[in-house]
Amino acid sequence: MLATATAWFRLDPVQRATLWAEDGRDFVSADMVDGFGATLFRPFGGYLQVVPRLVAAISSTIARPEHLAQTVTLLSCAVVGAVSALLYLYGRTMLRSRVAPFLLAAVPPLIPTAPREALGTMNNLHSFLLLLVPVVLLVVPRSWWTSTATAVLVAVVVLSETQALLFTPLLLAGIRRREKWPVAAAFLLAGAAQVVTAVQYPRPSISYGSATPVTFADVVVGFVTVPLTTVWTTRLGSVGDLISASGMTPIVVLTVVCVAVAVTGIACGGVVHRWLVPATVLGAAALWSAALLVTPAGAFAFTEGVADHVAHFGTIRYATVSSGFLLLALVVTADALWSPRRARVPDRGRRRARARRGAAVVVALAVAVPLVVNVHDTGHATRSDGPTITSQVPAARATCASRGADGRGTALLRQSPDRSPWTVTLTCEYLQRR
């Protein structure tokens, strides 16, 4: 509930009342026109998205037209809250410190850039669901009840995000335990459904007008200048100014420090840490790479004018999920460094334990402080300009009324982005609901 409320209050009132991109044009409109049964497993963009379709169906069922967008926003925030709760529940069975599971839970609603395009939207829920995947796959259920519940959770997540398959190797953790088998089976079956969907309904080729291909060097430079820096700040303009003034030296230093911290955590941690830290770091890199390479744009050519490209980076949702994974990696690293107090150990061992605990506190603070500092420093969001659904309902009702009293037909309402072809289709029958 706290994570849901945090996500909700990080959005301004206009954002909450405005439908964003595919939320309105595709998910809500499809549910309105074709119904829940016909759309739940309908491919979208080359893959299945079960959770957004569920949220769209629930929203149109329980909400009056005036409050449709706010309901979509609230339920999307509630999914983020559920991700936080699950990160805590699974994290406390795996990690050493009592604080680390709370930090894991704090990450999803508090990713610095999340309110810009991700929080409160259905079409970005897959990013938050992905944060669960490496944690859940490493857990070895202790009972058949937990195994069944985890299997259902895994199936829902994978049926909502194809990129979860990147973490398939983590299924090997604890695979000898029979309680892990339902989880593995659910993951593989849902993954197979996504693969079949991708083959039968391939993703359309999308380009943002890039004249030259995005190179591996562009991906690397972009990763260390955007997702890595937005772990701590939302102000990419300031990052661009720093690069203009000092070159890439500060970014290289930050990257080296983060790599050193992660390697130290892997060396000091247990089996879980040695799986989870590389999985989250490599997952962040893989997701960023896929986003840039699948939908290339001239603005992604970071090696050509890096300062300007960073300062004006617009597709911030591409960075949000990668920043979230890097934050998880830092939390797990802090937990790996945490050395429990042991009685009757030599003075040298005590000094080492204190040093490790001190390092763990420093890394944990490096995560917690920016999450708190940036909670309101969210930057301008396109949704903040509207148009709200609430303000358009009276005119849409009048349009429907002018067509007769049979309640048939549909009305088009504006949404964000406020340009063609981004419109939401609501049925006149729904608009008559009071």
Residue pairs with C-beta under 8 A, 6 or more apart in sequence:
1 81
2 81
3 80
3 81
3 83
3 84
3 85
3 105
3 106
3 108
3 109
4 74
4 77
4 78
4 80
4 81
4 109
5 81
6 109
6 110
6 375
7 77
7 80
7 81
7 108
7 109
7 114
7 119
7 120
8 16
8 73
8 74
8 77
8 120
10 109
10 114
10 115
10 119
10 375
10 376
10 378
11 73
11 77
11 115
11 119
11 120
11 381
11 383
12 381
12 384
14 383
14 384
14 385
14 386
14 388
15 73
15 115
15 120
15 381
15 383
15 384
16 69
16 70
16 73
16 74
16 120
17 69
17 70
17 73
17 386
17 388
17 389
17 390
17 391
18 69
18 383
18 386
18 387
18 388
18 389
18 415
18 416
19 28
19 68
19 69
19 72
19 389
19 415
19 416
19 424
20 117
20 120
20 121
20 123
20 382
20 383
20 415
20 416
21 121
21 123
21 415
21 416
21 417
21 422
22 44
22 122
22 123
23 52
23 56
23 72
23 121
23 122
23 123
23 415
24 413
24 415
24 422
24 423
24 424
25 415
25 421
25 422
25 423
25 424
26 44
26 123
27 44
27 49
27 52
27 53
27 55
27 56
27 122
27 123
28 56
28 59
28 60
28 68
28 72
28 424
28 425
28 426
29 424
29 425
29 426
30 39
30 42
30 53
30 56
31 39
31 53
31 56
31 57
31 60
32 60
32 410
32 425
32 426
32 427
32 430
33 410
33 425
33 427
34 42
36 53
36 57
39 53
39 56
39 57
40 50
40 53
40 54
40 57
41 48
41 50
41 159
42 53
43 197
43 200
43 201
45 203
45 204
46 162
46 197
46 198
46 201
46 202
46 203
46 204
47 161
47 162
47 194
47 197
47 198
47 203
48 159
48 160
48 162
48 193
48 194
48 197
49 123
49 126
49 160
49 161
50 156
50 159
50 160
51 79
51 122
51 125
51 126
51 129
51 156
51 157
51 160
52 122
52 123
52 125
52 126
52 160
55 72
55 75
55 76
55 79
55 122
55 125
56 72
56 122
58 75
59 68
59 71
59 72
59 75
60 68
60 430
62 71
63 70
63 71
63 72
64 433
64 434
65 389
65 393
65 396
65 397
65 426
65 430
65 431
65 433
66 389
66 390
66 393
67 390
68 389
68 426
69 388
69 389
69 390
70 390
72 120
72 122
73 120
73 121
74 120
76 119
76 120
76 121
76 122
76 125
77 109
77 119
77 120
79 125
79 128
79 129
80 108
80 109
80 119
80 125
80 128
81 109
83 108
83 128
83 129
83 131
83 132
84 105
84 106
84 107
84 108
84 109
85 105
86 132
86 136
86 153
87 101
87 104
87 105
87 107
87 108
87 131
87 132
87 135
88 101
88 102
88 104
88 105
89 101
90 132
90 135
90 136
90 139
91 100
91 101
91 104
91 105
91 135
92 98
92 101
93 139
94 135
94 138
94 139
94 272
94 276
95 101
95 104
95 272
95 332
95 335
96 270
96 335
96 336
96 338
96 340
97 334
97 335
97 338
97 360
99 364
100 331
100 332
100 334
100 335
100 338
100 364
103 331
103 334
103 364
103 367
103 368
104 135
104 328
104 331
106 368
106 371
107 131
107 324
107 327
107 328
107 331
107 367
107 371
108 114
108 128
108 131
108 324
109 119
110 371
110 372
110 374
110 375
111 118
111 320
111 323
111 324
111 327
112 230
112 231
112 232
112 233
112 234
112 323
112 370
112 371
112 374
112 377
112 378
113 230
113 234
113 316
113 319
113 320
113 323
113 378
113 379
114 320
114 324
114 378
115 378
115 379
115 381
116 234
116 316
116 317
116 320
116 378
116 379
116 380
116 381
117 124
117 316
117 317
117 320
117 381
117 382
118 124
118 127
118 128
118 317
118 320
118 321
124 317
124 320
125 160
126 160
126 161
126 163
127 317
127 320
127 321
127 324
128 321
128 324
129 157
129 160
129 161
129 164
130 157
130 161
130 163
130 164
130 283
130 287
130 321
130 325
131 321
131 324
131 325
131 328
132 153
132 157
133 157
133 158
133 164
133 167
133 170
134 167
134 170
134 275
134 276
134 279
134 280
134 283
134 328
135 276
135 328
136 150
136 153
136 154
136 157
136 183
137 154
137 167
137 170
137 171
137 173
137 183
137 187
138 170
138 173
138 174
138 272
138 275
138 276
138 279
139 150
140 173
140 174
140 177
140 179
140 180
141 147
141 150
141 177
141 179
141 180
141 183
142 179
143 179
144 179
146 179
147 179
147 180
147 181
147 182
147 183
148 182
150 182
150 183
151 182
151 183
151 185
151 186
152 186
154 183
154 186
154 187
154 190
155 186
155 187
155 189
155 190
157 164
157 190
158 164
158 165
158 186
158 187
158 190
158 191
158 194
159 190
159 193
159 194
162 194
162 195
162 198
163 286
163 287
163 290
164 187
164 191
165 191
165 194
165 195
166 283
166 286
166 287
167 279
167 283
168 187
168 191
170 275
170 279
171 180
171 183
171 184
171 187
171 188
173 180
173 271
173 275
174 180
175 181
175 184
203 294
206 294
206 295
207 295
207 296
207 297
208 295
208 296
208 297
208 298
208 299
209 297
209 298
210 296
210 297
210 298
210 300
210 301
211 298
212 298
212 301
213 296
214 292
214 293
214 296
214 297
214 300
214 301
215 301
215 303
217 302
217 303
218 292
218 300
218 301
218 302
218 303
219 288
219 289
219 292
219 293
221 248
221 302
221 303
221 306
222 288
222 292
222 300
222 302
222 309
222 310
223 284
223 285
223 288
223 289
223 322
224 251
224 252
224 254
224 255
225 239
225 243
225 248
225 251
225 302
225 306
225 310
226 236
226 288
226 310
226 313
226 318
226 319
227 284
227 288
227 319
227 322
227 323
227 326
228 251
228 254
228 255
228 258
228 323
228 326
229 236
229 239
229 251
229 254
229 310
230 236
230 316
230 319
230 320
230 323
231 323
231 326
231 327
231 330
231 370
232 366
232 370
232 374
233 239
233 370
233 374
234 374
234 377
234 378
234 379
235 377
235 379
236 310
236 311
236 312
236 313
237 311
239 310
239 311
240 307
240 308
240 310
240 311
240 312
241 307
241 311
242 250
243 250
243 251
243 306
243 307
243 310
244 307
248 306
258 326
258 330
261 330
261 333
261 363
262 277
262 281
262 329
262 333
264 333
264 337
264 359
265 273
265 277
265 332
265 333
265 334
265 336
265 337
265 363
266 273
266 274
266 277
266 278
266 333
266 336
268 336
268 337
268 339
268 356
269 277
269 332
269 333
269 335
269 336
269 337
270 336
273 332
273 333
273 335
273 336
276 328
276 329
276 332
277 329
277 332
277 333
277 336
280 325
280 326
280 328
280 329
280 332
281 325
281 326
281 329
283 325
284 321
284 322
284 323
284 324
284 325
284 326
284 329
285 322
287 321
287 322
287 325
288 318
288 319
288 322
291 315
291 318
292 300
292 318
297 315
299 309
299 312
299 313
299 314
299 315
300 309
301 309
302 309
302 310
313 319
316 379
327 367
327 371
330 363
330 366
330 367
331 364
331 367
333 363
334 360
334 361
334 363
334 364
334 367
335 360
336 360
337 356
337 357
337 359
337 360
337 363
338 356
338 357
338 360
339 352
339 353
339 356
339 357
339 360
340 353
341 353
342 349
342 353
345 353
382 416
382 417
383 416
385 416
385 418
386 416
386 418
387 414
387 415
387 416
387 418
389 413
389 415
389 424
392 413
392 414
393 413
393 431
396 411
396 413
396 426
396 431
397 431
397 432
399 411
400 407
400 409
400 411
400 428
400 431
400 432
403 409
403 428
407 428
407 429
407 432
408 428
408 429
409 427
409 428
410 425
410 426
410 427
410 428
411 425
411 426
411 428
411 431
412 423
412 424
412 425
413 423
413 424
413 425
413 426
414 422
414 423
414 424
415 422
415 423
415 424
416 422
